[in-house]
Amino acid sequence: MVTLWEWFIMSNRSQRRGGQAQKVAHMPTYNMNQHQVEEMSQQAIKKEIDTMRQDILEKVTIQLSASFLVALHESTGFGQKRLTRVLERVQFLMQAIVEGEIDIQDLVAECSKLGVEVV
């Protein structure tokens, strides 16, 4: 006859053995030096900053475009056709700035010629 203590030891031993029989999933180990860690960190930070910058530029562009279109509609009565033409031209000029074909200072100078000072 098996005592309670013997039964506990045997069941505990079988559980331990069963745990040893199971294979633990192998997790790969990566060895990196300080320079590699810093480089990966800098790349991740740069990518995040670029993403944030792009998001901000898109939001600001939308806000400015919407503001100008509403102002043109309210002050001069521009309708859908004129506002669409203005928006297309603004987008064309913005793309030219991005591509480096014109500089923002060129646009400021053009406004000065028209008698409007952009500050």
Secondary structure, DSSP 8 states (H G I E B T S, - for coil): ---HHHHHHHHHHHHHHHHHHS-----------HHHHHHHHHHHHHHHHHHHHHHHHHHHHHHHHHHHHHHHHHHH---HHHHHHHHHHHHHHHHHHHTTSS-HHHHHHHHHHTT----
